[in-house]
């Protein structure tokens, strides 16, 4: 089975192995560079898998680079 291109907050929490509350916090991060990209659809949140993968790669680069 292939990964969905659009993830719900529950899908993303499961993928990242964290709580929903952590996902909400990441979408409201003060530093724009650290903010998790989100699509707001009414009261629901959706996440494009390619955006999440890019965000993870950028976040990993910041921690490895000592920033």
DOMI-979602 format. One record per atom (N, C-alpha, C): x, y, z; atom name. Coordinates in steps of 0.1 Angstrom, whole numbers, plus 5000, padded with zeros to 4 digits. Each point is the difference from the previous one (the first is absolute). Layout:
REM DOMI-979602
   xx   yy   zz atome
    X    Y    Z    CA
...
***
This chain:
REM DOMI-979602
   xx   yy   zz atome
 5008 4988 5000     N
 4992 5012 5000    CA
 5009 5012 5000     C
 4996 5010 4992     N
 5008 5013 4999    CA
 4996 5010 5011     C
 5009 5008 5003     N
 4997 5011 5010    CA
 4991 5010 4993     C
 4991 5006 5008     N
 4991 5010 4994    CA
 5008 5013 4998     C
 4996 5008 4990     N
 5007 5012 4997    CA
 4995 5011 5010     C
 4988 4999 5005     N
 4995 5010 5010    CA
 4997 4992 5013     C
 5006 5006 5011     N
 4999 4993 5013    CA
 4990 5008 5009     C
 4993 4993 5008     N
 4992 5006 5011    CA
 5009 5002 5012     C
 4996 5007 5010     N
 5008 5002 5012    CA
 5002 4987 5007     C
 4991 4991 4999     N
 5002 4987 5006    CA
 5010 4992 4992     C
 4999 5000 4987     N
 5010 4994 4992    CA
 5014 5005 5003     C
 5002 5013 5001     N
 5013 5006 5002    CA
 5005 4997 5014     C
 4991 5000 5010     N
 5004 4996 5014    CA
 5005 4986 5000     C
 4994 4991 4993     N
 5004 4986 5000    CA
 5013 4999 4992     C
 5002 5007 4990     N
 5013 5000 4992    CA
 5011 5005 5008     C
 4998 5011 5007     N
 5011 5006 5008    CA
 5001 4994 5014     C
 4991 4992 5004     N
 4999 4993 5013    CA
 5000 5011 5011     C
 4990 5009 4999     N
 4998 5010 5010    CA
 4985 5002 5002     C
 4997 5009 5010     N
 4986 5003 5003    CA
 4995 5011 4990     C
 4987 5000 4999     N
 4994 5010 4992    CA
 5003 5014 5004     C
 5001 5002 5014     N
 5003 5013 5005    CA
 5014 5005 4995     C
 5009 4991 4999     N
 5014 5004 4994    CA
 4998 5005 4986     C
 4992 4993 4992     N
 4998 5005 4986    CA
 4994 5014 5000     C
 4990 5002 5008     N
 4994 5013 5001    CA
 5011 5011 5004     C
 5008 4997 5009     N
 5011 5009 5004    CA
 5009 5003 4989     C
 5004 4989 4992     N
 5009 5002 4989    CA
 4994 5009 4989     C
 4987 5000 4998     N
 4994 5008 4990    CA
 5000 5015 5004     C
 5002 5002 5013     N
 4999 5014 5005    CA
 5014 5005 5005     C
 5010 4993 4996     N
 5014 5004 5005    CA
 5003 5015 4996     C
 5006 5007 5009     N
 5002 5014 4998    CA
 5011 5003 4989     C
 5010 4992 5000     N
 5010 5001 4989    CA
 4995 4993 4987     C
 4998 5008 4990     N
 4994 4996 4988    CA
 5008 4988 4994     C
 5013 4999 5001     N
 5008 4989 4995    CA
 4997 4987 5007     C
 4995 5001 5012     N
 4997 4988 5008    CA
 4986 4995 4999     C
 4991 5009 4994     N
 4986 4997 4999    CA
 4997 4989 4990     C
 4992 4990 5005     N
 4996 4989 4991    CA
 4989 5005 4990     C
 5003 4998 4987     N
 4990 5005 4990    CA
 4987 4993 5001     C
 4989 5008 5000     N
 4987 4994 5002    CA
 4990 5006 4990     C
 4990 4992 4996     N
 4989 5005 4992    CA
 4988 5001 5010     C
 4994 5011 5001     N
 4989 5002 5009    CA
 4987 4999 4992     C
 4992 4990 5002     N
 4987 4998 4993    CA
 4989 5002 5010     C
 4994 5011 5001     N
 4990 5003 5010    CA
 5006 4998 5013     C
 4995 4991 5009     N
 5006 4998 5013    CA
 5010 4989 5000     C
 5001 4993 4988     N
 5009 4989 5000    CA
 5014 5004 4995     C
 5010 4992 5003     N
 5013 5002 4995    CA
 5004 4988 4992     C
 5007 5003 4989     N
 5005 4989 4991    CA
 5015 5003 4997     C
 5008 4990 4997     N
 5014 5002 4997    CA
 5004 4992 4988     C
 5006 5007 4991     N
 5005 4994 4987    CA
 5013 4992 5004     C
 5000 4987 4996     N
 5012 4992 5004    CA
 5013 5005 4995     C
 5000 5006 4988     N
 5013 5006 4995    CA
 5004 5011 5008     C
 4991 5008 5006     N
 5004 5012 5008    CA
 5005 4995 5014     C
 4994 4989 5005     N
 5004 4994 5013    CA
 5014 4995 4998     C
 5003 4992 4989     N
 5013 4995 4998    CA
 5011 5011 4998     C
 4996 5010 4993     N
 5010 5012 4999    CA
 5002 5006 5013     C
 4990 5002 5008     N
 5001 5006 5014    CA
 5009 4991 5009     C
 4998 4987 4999     N
 5008 4991 5008    CA
 5015 5001 4996     C
 5002 5000 4987     N
 5014 5001 4995    CA
 5007 5013 5004     C
 4992 5011 4999     N
 5006 5013 5005    CA
 5002 5000 5015     C
 4991 4994 5007     N
 5002 5000 5015    CA
 5012 4991 5003     C
 5002 4989 4994     N
 5012 4992 5002    CA
 5012 5007 4997     C
 5000 5008 4989     N
 5012 5007 4996    CA
 5004 5011 5010     C
 4990 5006 5007     N
 5003 5010 5010    CA
 5006 4994 5012     C
 4995 4988 5004     N
 5006 4994 5012    CA
 5014 4994 4998     C
 5002 4995 4988     N
 5013 4995 4996    CA
 5011 5011 4998     C
 4995 5011 4996     N
 5009 5012 4997    CA
 5003 5008 5012     C
 4994 4996 5012     N
 5003 5007 5012    CA
 4992 5013 5002     C
 4989 5002 4992     N
 4993 5012 5001    CA
 4989 4999 5010     C
***
